[in-house]
């Protein structure tokens, strides 16, 4: 009986479109369906759904904070806006993930050049908000170039570092160091110390994956420590953040209040809409949304989110063990490390393990630039982790045994 029904369904499907989503389907959508990492896509989808729920929980506190005078925001104002950004970002992510690797690489190099150019103009024409210049206004809204530059920077570095395979004489290390140094200088001028750390850390990780000499890596690590020490003495933003974190001096109300809010709900939280401490957070829907989740949904929910981020990074790195293209390995690993590092820094700030940096929690915090930039980055990550699951099973594919051939 079951076999008969199954046969009828297959027969009807074949009459409609015999090649639709089958192994023989050579359309872009068909190839994408078979090659995409469905587990990674599922994990990201769960993260986006959690983010929407979290923004709904934080929206009343944010709306109350930014309402005043003749301006009054609806309690779910930020929720509806985040829903609109998700409706825009998810198709962008899927569309990019359908691109062939070569096309994704070319577009990323163009994007890196374009947003690096915008970053140059931020100190000149960017509006100032809370003592920082990080945005450029385009009439319809504001764009934060550094957020969009992050994924494109990774692909550009992966392409640059992969050139070592074709020509060992190219000054790849010097070029990559010059580009990263220029970006760091522009970010420090905004000032954006948190993004500077992410760009520098991702660059170091990619150098290690590219096989750069261990002495160079140790030298860069030492230089990084010296750079932080010098920043403490000569860079006012770093001095203030580090003093607040290490010595409790200055205005450390934000991180202390975030920690109290996160632990107020105990293990299981106070329930959706039951939180009260969130109304005292300075940025409950962006920088400190992890604390809102802790208050309303509990510490177990926070641990589950941390595990979800870890699962995404681990999934990518494990999947790359079977990859033989050096550019794809560097690109996908760099994107995964960047994604995980941003999440880690945000969560560490919320639990007072790192100084406040004004960094969003990927796919969970509210924000248009953040959502679109993360969608582009995840789309690129999905594109570079696409694999044909049937190619490796074919008896006609010859695999290298690892043994050296002798004449």
C-alpha positions as a Markdown table, in Angstrom:
| # | Residue | x | y | z |
|---|---|---|---|---|
| 1 | Unk | 0.0 | 0.0 | 0.0 |
| 2 | Unk | 2.7 | 2.5 | 1.0 |
| 3 | Unk | 4.9 | 1.5 | -2.0 |
| 4 | Unk | 1.9 | 2.1 | -4.3 |
| 5 | Unk | 1.2 | 5.6 | -2.9 |
| 6 | Unk | 4.9 | 6.4 | -3.1 |
| 7 | Unk | 5.0 | 5.3 | -6.7 |
| 8 | Unk | 2.0 | 7.4 | -7.6 |
| 9 | Unk | 3.6 | 10.5 | -6.0 |
| 10 | Unk | 6.8 | 10.0 | -7.9 |
| 11 | Unk | 5.0 | 9.4 | -11.2 |
| 12 | Unk | 3.0 | 12.6 | -10.8 |
| 13 | Unk | 6.1 | 14.5 | -9.9 |
| 14 | Unk | 7.9 | 13.2 | -13.0 |
| 15 | Unk | 5.0 | 14.3 | -15.2 |
| 16 | Unk | 5.1 | 17.8 | -13.9 |
| 17 | Unk | 8.9 | 18.2 | -14.1 |
| 18 | Unk | 11.0 | 15.0 | -14.3 |
| 19 | Unk | 14.3 | 16.7 | -13.5 |
| 20 | Unk | 13.1 | 19.1 | -10.8 |
| 21 | Unk | 15.5 | 19.0 | -7.8 |
| 22 | Unk | 16.8 | 15.6 | -8.9 |
| 23 | Unk | 20.4 | 14.7 | -9.2 |
| 24 | Unk | 20.2 | 15.4 | -12.9 |
| 25 | Unk | 18.8 | 18.9 | -12.4 |
| 26 | Unk | 21.5 | 21.3 | -13.7 |
| 27 | Unk | 19.7 | 24.5 | -13.0 |
| 28 | Unk | 21.2 | 27.0 | -10.5 |
| 29 | Unk | 18.5 | 26.2 | -8.0 |
| 30 | Unk | 18.9 | 22.5 | -8.4 |
| 31 | Unk | 22.6 | 22.6 | -8.0 |
| 32 | Unk | 22.2 | 24.8 | -4.9 |
| 33 | Unk | 19.7 | 22.4 | -3.4 |
| 34 | Unk | 22.1 | 19.5 | -3.6 |
| 35 | Unk | 25.3 | 21.3 | -2.8 |
| 36 | Unk | 24.4 | 23.6 | 0.0 |
| 37 | Unk | 25.3 | 22.7 | 3.6 |
| 38 | Unk | 21.8 | 22.2 | 4.9 |
| 39 | Unk | 22.9 | 21.7 | 8.5 |
| 40 | Unk | 24.8 | 25.1 | 8.4 |
| 41 | Unk | 21.8 | 26.7 | 6.8 |
| 42 | Unk | 19.5 | 25.3 | 9.5 |
| 43 | Unk | 21.7 | 26.5 | 12.3 |
| 44 | Unk | 21.8 | 30.0 | 10.8 |
| 45 | Unk | 18.0 | 30.0 | 10.4 |
| 46 | Unk | 17.5 | 29.0 | 14.0 |
| 47 | Unk | 19.8 | 31.9 | 15.0 |
| 48 | Unk | 17.9 | 34.4 | 13.0 |
| 49 | Unk | 14.6 | 33.2 | 14.5 |
| 50 | Unk | 16.0 | 33.5 | 18.0 |
| 51 | Unk | 17.2 | 37.0 | 17.1 |
| 52 | Unk | 13.8 | 38.1 | 16.1 |
| 53 | Unk | 12.3 | 36.8 | 19.4 |
| 54 | Unk | 15.1 | 38.6 | 21.3 |
| 55 | Unk | 14.5 | 41.9 | 19.5 |
| 56 | Unk | 10.8 | 41.6 | 20.3 |
| 57 | Unk | 11.7 | 41.2 | 24.0 |
| 58 | Unk | 14.1 | 44.2 | 23.9 |
| 59 | Unk | 12.0 | 46.5 | 21.7 |
| 60 | Unk | 9.8 | 47.9 | 24.5 |
| 61 | Unk | 12.9 | 49.0 | 26.5 |
| 62 | Unk | 14.6 | 50.5 | 23.5 |
| 63 | Unk | 11.4 | 52.3 | 22.4 |
| 64 | Unk | 10.9 | 53.8 | 25.9 |
| 65 | Unk | 14.6 | 54.9 | 26.0 |
| 66 | Unk | 14.5 | 56.7 | 22.7 |
| 67 | Unk | 11.0 | 58.2 | 23.1 |
| 68 | Unk | 10.8 | 61.8 | 24.4 |
| 69 | Unk | 9.2 | 65.1 | 23.7 |
| 70 | Unk | 7.0 | 64.8 | 20.6 |
| 71 | Unk | 8.6 | 61.6 | 19.5 |
| 72 | Unk | 7.0 | 58.4 | 20.7 |
| 73 | Unk | 7.9 | 54.9 | 19.5 |
| 74 | Unk | 5.6 | 52.0 | 19.5 |
| 75 | Unk | 6.6 | 49.2 | 21.8 |
| 76 | Unk | 7.3 | 46.8 | 18.9 |
| 77 | Unk | 8.8 | 49.5 | 16.7 |
| 78 | Unk | 12.3 | 47.8 | 16.5 |
| 79 | Unk | 10.7 | 44.3 | 16.1 |
| 80 | Unk | 8.9 | 45.3 | 13.0 |
| 81 | Unk | 11.9 | 47.1 | 11.6 |
| 82 | Unk | 14.1 | 44.0 | 12.3 |
| 83 | Unk | 11.5 | 41.8 | 10.6 |
| 84 | Unk | 11.8 | 44.1 | 7.5 |
| 85 | Unk | 15.6 | 43.8 | 7.6 |
| 86 | Unk | 15.4 | 40.0 | 7.9 |
| 87 | Unk | 13.0 | 40.0 | 4.9 |
| 88 | Unk | 15.7 | 41.9 | 2.9 |
| 89 | Unk | 18.7 | 40.1 | 4.3 |
| 90 | Unk | 17.7 | 36.5 | 3.9 |
| 91 | Unk | 17.1 | 36.7 | 0.1 |
| 92 | Unk | 20.5 | 38.4 | -0.1 |
| 93 | Unk | 22.1 | 35.6 | 1.8 |
| 94 | Unk | 20.4 | 32.9 | -0.3 |
| 95 | Unk | 21.2 | 34.7 | -3.5 |
| 96 | Unk | 24.9 | 35.0 | -2.7 |
| 97 | Unk | 25.1 | 31.4 | -1.6 |
| 98 | Unk | 23.9 | 30.3 | -5.0 |
| 99 | Unk | 26.9 | 32.0 | -6.7 |
| 100 | Unk | 29.8 | 30.0 | -8.1 |
| 101 | Unk | 33.0 | 30.5 | -6.1 |
| 102 | Unk | 34.7 | 32.4 | -8.8 |
| 103 | Unk | 31.9 | 34.9 | -9.2 |
| 104 | Unk | 31.7 | 35.3 | -5.4 |
| 105 | Unk | 35.4 | 36.0 | -5.3 |
| 106 | Unk | 35.2 | 38.7 | -8.0 |
| 107 | Unk | 32.2 | 40.4 | -6.3 |
| 108 | Unk | 34.0 | 40.3 | -3.0 |
| 109 | Unk | 37.1 | 41.9 | -4.3 |
| 110 | Unk | 35.0 | 44.7 | -5.8 |
| 111 | Unk | 33.1 | 45.1 | -2.5 |
| 112 | Unk | 36.4 | 45.2 | -0.5 |
| 113 | Unk | 37.7 | 48.0 | -2.7 |
| 114 | Unk | 34.3 | 49.9 | -2.6 |
| 115 | Unk | 33.8 | 49.8 | 1.1 |
| 116 | Unk | 37.5 | 50.5 | 1.8 |
| 117 | Unk | 37.0 | 53.7 | -0.3 |
| 118 | Unk | 33.9 | 54.6 | 1.8 |
| 119 | Unk | 35.9 | 54.0 | 5.0 |
| 120 | Unk | 38.4 | 56.6 | 3.8 |
| 121 | Unk | 35.6 | 59.2 | 3.7 |
| 122 | Unk | 34.0 | 58.4 | 7.1 |
| 123 | Unk | 36.3 | 60.8 | 9.1 |
| 124 | Unk | 35.6 | 63.5 | 6.6 |
| 125 | Unk | 31.9 | 63.4 | 5.9 |
| 126 | Unk | 30.6 | 61.0 | 8.5 |
| 127 | Unk | 28.1 | 62.4 | 11.0 |
| 128 | Unk | 29.1 | 62.2 | 14.7 |
| 129 | Unk | 27.1 | 60.1 | 17.1 |
| 130 | Unk | 28.1 | 59.8 | 20.8 |
| 131 | Unk | 31.6 | 61.0 | 20.0 |
| 132 | Unk | 32.2 | 58.6 | 17.1 |
| 133 | Unk | 32.2 | 58.9 | 13.4 |
| 134 | Unk | 31.4 | 55.4 | 11.9 |
| 135 | Unk | 28.6 | 56.0 | 9.4 |
| 136 | Unk | 28.0 | 57.7 | 6.1 |
| 137 | Unk | 24.5 | 59.1 | 5.3 |
| 138 | Unk | 22.9 | 58.4 | 1.9 |
| 139 | Unk | 19.6 | 60.2 | 2.4 |
| 140 | Unk | 17.5 | 57.1 | 2.9 |
| 141 | Unk | 19.6 | 56.0 | 5.8 |
| 142 | Unk | 23.1 | 55.4 | 7.3 |
| 143 | Unk | 25.6 | 52.9 | 6.3 |
| 144 | Unk | 28.5 | 51.7 | 8.5 |
| 145 | Unk | 31.2 | 50.8 | 5.9 |
| 146 | Unk | 33.3 | 48.8 | 8.4 |
| 147 | Unk | 30.5 | 46.3 | 8.9 |
| 148 | Unk | 30.2 | 45.6 | 5.2 |
| 149 | Unk | 34.0 | 45.6 | 4.8 |
| 150 | Unk | 34.4 | 42.7 | 7.3 |
| 151 | Unk | 33.3 | 39.8 | 5.0 |
| 152 | Unk | 34.8 | 41.3 | 1.9 |
| 153 | Unk | 38.1 | 41.8 | 3.7 |
| 154 | Unk | 38.3 | 38.1 | 4.5 |
| 155 | Unk | 37.8 | 37.1 | 0.9 |
| 156 | Unk | 40.3 | 39.6 | -0.3 |
| 157 | Unk | 42.9 | 38.4 | 2.2 |
| 158 | Unk | 42.1 | 34.8 | 1.3 |
| 159 | Unk | 42.7 | 35.5 | -2.4 |
| 160 | Unk | 45.9 | 37.5 | -1.6 |
| 161 | Unk | 47.4 | 34.8 | 0.6 |
| 162 | Unk | 46.4 | 32.0 | -1.8 |
| 163 | Unk | 48.6 | 33.6 | -4.5 |
| 164 | Unk | 51.7 | 32.2 | -2.6 |
| 165 | Unk | 51.0 | 28.9 | -4.2 |
| 166 | Unk | 51.6 | 30.3 | -7.7 |
| 167 | Unk | 54.5 | 32.6 | -7.0 |
| 168 | Unk | 56.6 | 32.3 | -3.8 |
| 169 | Unk | 58.4 | 35.6 | -4.6 |
| 170 | Unk | 55.3 | 37.8 | -4.3 |
| 171 | Unk | 55.4 | 40.1 | -1.2 |
| 172 | Unk | 52.1 | 38.7 | 0.0 |
| 173 | Unk | 52.8 | 39.2 | 3.7 |
| 174 | Unk | 53.9 | 42.8 | 3.2 |
| 175 | Unk | 50.9 | 43.6 | 1.1 |
| 176 | Unk | 48.4 | 42.0 | 3.5 |
| 177 | Unk | 50.0 | 43.8 | 6.4 |
| 178 | Unk | 49.8 | 47.1 | 4.7 |
| 179 | Unk | 46.1 | 46.7 | 3.9 |
| 180 | Unk | 45.3 | 45.6 | 7.4 |
| 181 | Unk | 47.3 | 48.3 | 8.9 |
| 182 | Unk | 45.6 | 51.0 | 6.9 |
| 183 | Unk | 42.1 | 49.6 | 7.8 |
| 184 | Unk | 43.2 | 49.5 | 11.5 |
| 185 | Unk | 44.4 | 53.2 | 11.3 |
| 186 | Unk | 41.1 | 54.3 | 9.8 |
| 187 | Unk | 39.0 | 52.4 | 12.4 |
| 188 | Unk | 41.1 | 53.8 | 15.3 |
| 189 | Unk | 40.3 | 57.3 | 14.0 |
| 190 | Unk | 36.5 | 56.8 | 14.2 |
| 191 | Unk | 37.2 | 55.4 | 17.0 |
| 192 | Unk | 36.2 | 51.7 | 16.7 |
| 193 | Unk | 38.6 | 49.7 | 18.9 |
| 194 | Unk | 36.5 | 46.6 | 18.8 |
| 195 | Unk | 36.4 | 46.3 | 15.0 |
| 196 | Unk | 40.1 | 47.0 | 14.9 |
| 197 | Unk | 40.7 | 43.9 | 17.1 |
| 198 | Unk | 38.5 | 41.8 | 14.9 |
| 199 | Unk | 40.2 | 42.8 | 11.7 |
| 200 | Unk | 43.7 | 42.2 | 13.2 |
| 201 | Unk | 42.8 | 38.9 | 14.9 |
| 202 | Unk | 41.2 | 37.5 | 11.7 |
| 203 | Unk | 44.2 | 38.5 | 9.7 |
| 204 | Unk | 46.6 | 36.7 | 12.1 |
| 205 | Unk | 44.4 | 33.6 | 12.0 |
| 206 | Unk | 44.4 | 33.6 | 8.2 |
| 207 | Unk | 48.2 | 34.0 | 8.2 |
| 208 | Unk | 48.5 | 31.0 | 10.4 |
| 209 | Unk | 46.2 | 28.9 | 8.1 |
| 210 | Unk | 48.2 | 30.1 | 5.1 |
| 211 | Unk | 51.4 | 28.6 | 6.6 |
| 212 | Unk | 53.3 | 31.8 | 7.3 |
| 213 | Unk | 56.6 | 31.2 | 9.2 |
| 214 | Unk | 56.1 | 30.6 | 12.9 |
| 215 | Unk | 58.6 | 33.3 | 13.8 |
| 216 | Unk | 56.7 | 35.9 | 11.9 |
| 217 | Unk | 53.5 | 34.9 | 13.7 |
| 218 | Unk | 55.2 | 35.1 | 17.1 |
| 219 | Unk | 56.6 | 38.4 | 16.2 |
| 220 | Unk | 53.2 | 39.7 | 15.2 |
| 221 | Unk | 51.7 | 38.4 | 18.4 |
| 222 | Unk | 54.3 | 40.2 | 20.5 |
| 223 | Unk | 53.8 | 43.4 | 18.3 |
| 224 | Unk | 50.0 | 43.1 | 19.0 |
| 225 | Unk | 50.6 | 43.0 | 22.8 |
| 226 | Unk | 53.0 | 46.0 | 22.5 |
| 227 | Unk | 50.4 | 47.8 | 20.4 |
| 228 | Unk | 47.7 | 47.3 | 23.1 |
| 229 | Unk | 50.1 | 48.6 | 25.7 |
| 230 | Unk | 50.9 | 51.7 | 23.6 |
| 231 | Unk | 47.2 | 52.2 | 22.9 |
| 232 | Unk | 46.6 | 52.2 | 26.6 |
| 233 | Unk | 49.1 | 55.1 | 27.1 |
| 234 | Unk | 48.5 | 57.1 | 24.0 |
| 235 | Unk | 44.9 | 56.3 | 22.8 |
| 236 | Unk | 42.3 | 57.9 | 24.9 |
| 237 | Unk | 39.5 | 55.4 | 24.0 |
| 238 | Unk | 41.6 | 52.4 | 24.9 |
| 239 | Unk | 42.8 | 54.0 | 28.1 |
| 240 | Unk | 39.2 | 54.7 | 29.2 |
| 241 | Unk | 37.9 | 51.2 | 28.3 |
| 242 | Unk | 40.8 | 49.3 | 29.9 |
| 243 | Unk | 40.7 | 51.4 | 33.1 |
| 244 | Unk | 36.9 | 50.8 | 33.4 |
| 245 | Unk | 37.4 | 47.1 | 32.9 |
| 246 | Unk | 40.5 | 46.5 | 35.1 |
| 247 | Unk | 40.2 | 49.1 | 37.8 |
| 248 | Unk | 36.5 | 49.9 | 37.9 |
| 249 | Unk | 37.2 | 53.6 | 37.4 |
| 250 | Unk | 35.1 | 55.9 | 35.3 |
| 251 | Unk | 31.7 | 55.2 | 34.0 |
| 252 | Unk | 31.4 | 51.3 | 34.1 |
| 253 | Unk | 27.6 | 51.4 | 34.7 |
| 254 | Unk | 26.9 | 49.8 | 31.3 |
| 255 | Unk | 28.8 | 46.5 | 31.9 |
| 256 | Unk | 27.7 | 46.3 | 35.5 |
| 257 | Unk | 24.1 | 46.8 | 34.7 |
| 258 | Unk | 24.3 | 44.3 | 31.8 |
| 259 | Unk | 25.6 | 41.6 | 34.2 |
| 260 | Unk | 22.9 | 42.3 | 36.7 |
| 261 | Unk | 20.3 | 42.2 | 34.0 |
| 262 | Unk | 21.6 | 38.9 | 32.6 |
| 263 | Unk | 21.6 | 37.1 | 35.9 |
| 264 | Unk | 18.3 | 38.6 | 37.2 |
| 265 | Unk | 16.2 | 35.8 | 35.4 |
| 266 | Unk | 18.1 | 32.9 | 37.0 |
| 267 | Unk | 18.2 | 29.6 | 35.0 |
| 268 | Unk | 14.8 | 29.8 | 33.3 |
| 269 | Unk | 14.2 | 33.5 | 33.1 |
| 270 | Unk | 11.2 | 35.7 | 34.0 |
| 271 | Unk | 9.3 | 34.9 | 30.9 |
| 272 | Unk | 8.7 | 36.8 | 27.7 |
| 273 | Unk | 7.9 | 40.5 | 28.6 |
| 274 | Unk | 8.5 | 39.9 | 32.3 |
| 275 | Unk | 11.9 | 41.6 | 32.5 |
| 276 | Unk | 12.2 | 44.9 | 34.2 |
| 277 | Unk | 15.9 | 45.5 | 34.5 |
| 278 | Unk | 16.2 | 45.7 | 30.7 |
| 279 | Unk | 14.6 | 49.2 | 30.9 |
| 280 | Unk | 17.8 | 50.5 | 32.5 |
| 281 | Unk | 20.1 | 49.2 | 29.8 |
| 282 | Unk | 21.6 | 51.8 | 27.5 |
| 283 | Unk | 21.3 | 49.7 | 24.3 |
| 284 | Unk | 19.0 | 46.8 | 25.1 |
| 285 | Unk | 18.3 | 45.9 | 21.5 |
| 286 | Unk | 21.8 | 46.0 | 20.1 |
| 287 | Unk | 25.0 | 45.8 | 22.3 |
| 288 | Unk | 23.3 | 44.3 | 25.4 |
| 289 | Unk | 20.6 | 42.1 | 23.9 |
| 290 | Unk | 22.3 | 39.1 | 25.3 |
| 291 | Unk | 21.6 | 40.4 | 28.8 |
| 292 | Unk | 17.9 | 40.9 | 27.9 |
| 293 | Unk | 17.8 | 37.2 | 26.8 |
| 294 | Unk | 19.3 | 36.2 | 30.1 |
| 295 | Unk | 16.7 | 38.1 | 32.1 |
| 296 | Unk | 13.6 | 37.0 | 30.2 |
| 297 | Unk | 14.6 | 33.5 | 29.0 |
| 298 | Unk | 17.3 | 32.5 | 31.5 |
| 299 | Unk | 20.9 | 31.5 | 31.7 |
| 300 | Unk | 20.1 | 28.1 | 30.0 |
| 301 | Unk | 18.9 | 30.1 | 26.9 |
| 302 | Unk | 22.2 | 32.0 | 26.9 |
| 303 | Unk | 24.2 | 28.8 | 27.1 |
| 304 | Unk | 22.2 | 27.4 | 24.2 |
| 305 | Unk | 22.9 | 30.5 | 22.1 |
| 306 | Unk | 26.6 | 30.3 | 22.9 |
| 307 | Unk | 26.5 | 26.6 | 21.9 |
| 308 | Unk | 24.8 | 27.5 | 18.6 |
| 309 | Unk | 27.5 | 29.9 | 17.7 |
| 310 | Unk | 30.1 | 27.3 | 18.6 |
| 311 | Unk | 28.2 | 24.7 | 16.5 |
| 312 | Unk | 28.3 | 27.0 | 13.4 |
| 313 | Unk | 32.0 | 27.7 | 13.6 |
| 314 | Unk | 32.8 | 24.0 | 14.3 |
| 315 | Unk | 30.6 | 22.8 | 11.5 |
| 316 | Unk | 32.5 | 25.0 | 9.0 |
| 317 | Unk | 35.9 | 24.1 | 10.3 |
| 318 | Unk | 35.1 | 20.3 | 10.3 |
| 319 | Unk | 33.7 | 20.6 | 6.8 |
| 320 | Unk | 36.9 | 22.2 | 5.5 |
| 321 | Unk | 38.9 | 19.1 | 6.5 |
| 322 | Unk | 37.8 | 17.6 | 3.1 |
| 323 | Unk | 38.5 | 20.7 | 1.1 |
| 324 | Unk | 41.5 | 20.8 | -1.2 |
| 325 | Unk | 41.3 | 24.4 | -2.5 |
| 326 | Unk | 43.5 | 26.7 | -0.5 |
| 327 | Unk | 41.5 | 29.8 | -1.4 |
| 328 | Unk | 38.2 | 28.2 | -0.3 |
| 329 | Unk | 39.8 | 27.0 | 3.0 |
| 330 | Unk | 41.1 | 30.4 | 3.8 |
| 331 | Unk | 37.9 | 32.2 | 2.8 |
| 332 | Unk | 35.5 | 29.9 | 4.7 |
| 333 | Unk | 37.7 | 29.6 | 7.8 |
| 334 | Unk | 38.3 | 33.3 | 7.9 |
| 335 | Unk | 34.6 | 34.1 | 7.7 |
| 336 | Unk | 33.8 | 31.5 | 10.4 |
| 337 | Unk | 36.5 | 32.8 | 12.7 |
| 338 | Unk | 35.3 | 36.4 | 12.2 |
| 339 | Unk | 31.7 | 35.4 | 12.9 |
| 340 | Unk | 32.5 | 33.5 | 16.0 |
| 341 | Unk | 34.9 | 36.2 | 17.3 |
| 342 | Unk | 32.3 | 38.9 | 17.0 |
| 343 | Unk | 29.8 | 36.8 | 18.9 |
| 344 | Unk | 32.4 | 35.9 | 21.6 |
| 345 | Unk | 33.4 | 39.5 | 22.2 |
| 346 | Unk | 29.7 | 40.6 | 22.5 |
| 347 | Unk | 28.9 | 37.9 | 25.0 |
| 348 | Unk | 32.1 | 38.5 | 27.0 |
| 349 | Unk | 31.2 | 42.2 | 27.3 |
| 350 | Unk | 27.8 | 41.2 | 28.6 |
| 351 | Unk | 29.3 | 39.0 | 31.3 |
| 352 | Unk | 32.0 | 41.5 | 32.2 |
| 353 | Unk | 34.9 | 39.5 | 30.8 |
| 354 | Unk | 35.8 | 42.2 | 28.3 |
| 355 | Unk | 35.5 | 46.1 | 28.2 |
| 356 | Unk | 32.5 | 47.6 | 26.4 |
| 357 | Unk | 33.2 | 47.8 | 22.7 |
| 358 | Unk | 29.8 | 48.7 | 21.0 |
| 359 | Unk | 29.7 | 45.4 | 19.0 |
| 360 | Unk | 26.5 | 43.7 | 18.0 |
| 361 | Unk | 25.6 | 40.0 | 18.5 |
| 362 | Unk | 25.5 | 38.4 | 15.0 |
| 363 | Unk | 22.0 | 37.8 | 13.7 |
| 364 | Unk | 20.5 | 38.6 | 17.1 |
| 365 | Unk | 21.1 | 42.3 | 17.7 |
| 366 | Unk | 18.9 | 44.8 | 16.0 |
| 367 | Unk | 20.4 | 46.8 | 13.1 |
| 368 | Unk | 20.1 | 47.2 | 9.3 |
| 369 | Unk | 23.8 | 47.5 | 8.5 |
| 370 | Unk | 24.6 | 44.6 | 10.8 |
| 371 | Unk | 21.9 | 42.3 | 9.4 |
| 372 | Unk | 22.7 | 43.0 | 5.7 |
| 373 | Unk | 26.5 | 42.7 | 6.3 |
| 374 | Unk | 26.1 | 39.5 | 8.2 |
| 375 | Unk | 23.7 | 38.1 | 5.5 |
| 376 | Unk | 26.4 | 38.9 | 2.9 |
| 377 | Unk | 29.1 | 37.2 | 5.0 |
| 378 | Unk | 27.0 | 34.1 | 5.7 |
| 379 | Unk | 26.0 | 33.9 | 2.0 |
| 380 | Unk | 29.7 | 33.9 | 1.1 |
| 381 | Unk | 30.3 | 31.3 | 3.8 |
| 382 | Unk | 27.6 | 29.1 | 2.4 |
| 383 | Unk | 28.9 | 29.6 | -1.1 |
| 384 | Unk | 32.4 | 28.5 | -0.2 |
| 385 | Unk | 31.3 | 25.5 | 1.7 |
| 386 | Unk | 29.1 | 24.1 | -1.1 |
| 387 | Unk | 30.1 | 20.6 | -2.1 |
| 388 | Unk | 28.6 | 18.1 | -4.5 |
| 389 | Unk | 27.7 | 15.2 | -2.2 |
| 390 | Unk | 27.7 | 12.7 | -5.1 |
| 391 | Unk | 30.9 | 13.5 | -6.7 |
| 392 | Unk | 33.1 | 11.9 | -4.0 |
| 393 | Unk | 30.9 | 8.8 | -4.1 |
| 394 | Unk | 31.5 | 8.3 | -7.8 |
| 395 | Unk | 33.8 | 5.3 | -8.7 |
| 396 | Unk | 35.2 | 7.4 | -11.5 |
| 397 | Unk | 36.8 | 10.0 | -9.2 |
| 398 | Unk | 40.4 | 9.3 | -8.6 |
| 399 | Unk | 41.7 | 10.3 | -5.1 |
| 400 | Unk | 45.3 | 10.9 | -4.1 |
| 401 | Unk | 46.5 | 8.2 | -1.8 |
| 402 | Unk | 49.2 | 10.4 | -0.2 |
| 403 | Unk | 52.0 | 8.2 | -1.5 |
| 404 | Unk | 54.8 | 9.7 | -3.6 |
| 405 | Unk | 55.2 | 8.5 | -7.1 |
| 406 | Unk | 58.7 | 7.2 | -8.1 |
| 407 | Unk | 60.1 | 6.9 | -11.5 |
